[in-house]
């Protein structure tokens, strides 16, 4: 992907897994990205911002 991550992504409170590995996003990661109560696996490695 070569776009920004929408801030609305942080509103998905019941999200269990999120894989964003090896993408070229512009901008920054949303501040609330680490606030998922149900998250068991998040891979944001090798992201180029």
C-alpha positions as CSV (number, residue, x, y, z in Angstrom):
1,X,0.0,0.0,0.0
2,X,1.1,3.5,-0.7
3,X,-1.5,5.6,1.2
4,X,-2.1,6.9,4.7
5,X,-3.7,4.8,7.3
6,X,-7.1,6.2,8.2
7,X,-7.6,7.3,11.8
8,X,-10.9,5.4,11.8
9,X,-8.8,2.2,11.9
10,X,-8.5,2.8,15.7
11,X,-12.2,2.5,16.1
12,X,-12.2,-1.2,15.4
13,X,-12.1,-2.1,19.0
14,X,-12.9,-5.9,18.5
15,X,-10.0,-6.4,16.0
16,X,-8.0,-9.5,16.9
17,X,-5.3,-9.4,14.3
18,X,-3.7,-6.7,12.1
19,X,-1.0,-7.3,9.5
20,X,0.5,-4.2,7.9
21,X,4.0,-5.7,7.2
22,X,6.1,-4.5,4.3
23,X,4.0,-1.5,3.2
24,X,5.0,2.0,2.2
25,X,2.6,4.3,4.0
26,X,2.8,8.0,3.9
27,X,2.3,10.2,7.0
28,X,2.3,8.5,10.4
29,X,0.7,5.6,12.3
30,X,-2.5,6.7,14.0
31,X,-2.0,7.5,17.7
32,X,-4.6,5.0,18.9
33,X,-3.2,2.1,17.0
34,X,-2.0,0.4,20.3
35,X,-5.4,0.7,22.0
36,X,-7.1,-2.5,20.8
37,X,-8.5,-4.3,23.8
38,X,-9.0,-7.6,21.9
39,X,-5.7,-7.6,19.8
40,X,-3.7,-10.8,20.0
41,X,-1.4,-10.3,17.0
42,X,-0.2,-7.1,15.3
43,X,2.6,-7.1,12.7
44,X,3.8,-3.6,11.7
45,X,7.4,-4.7,10.9
46,X,9.3,-3.4,7.9
47,X,6.9,-0.5,7.4
48,X,8.4,2.4,5.4
49,X,6.9,5.7,6.5
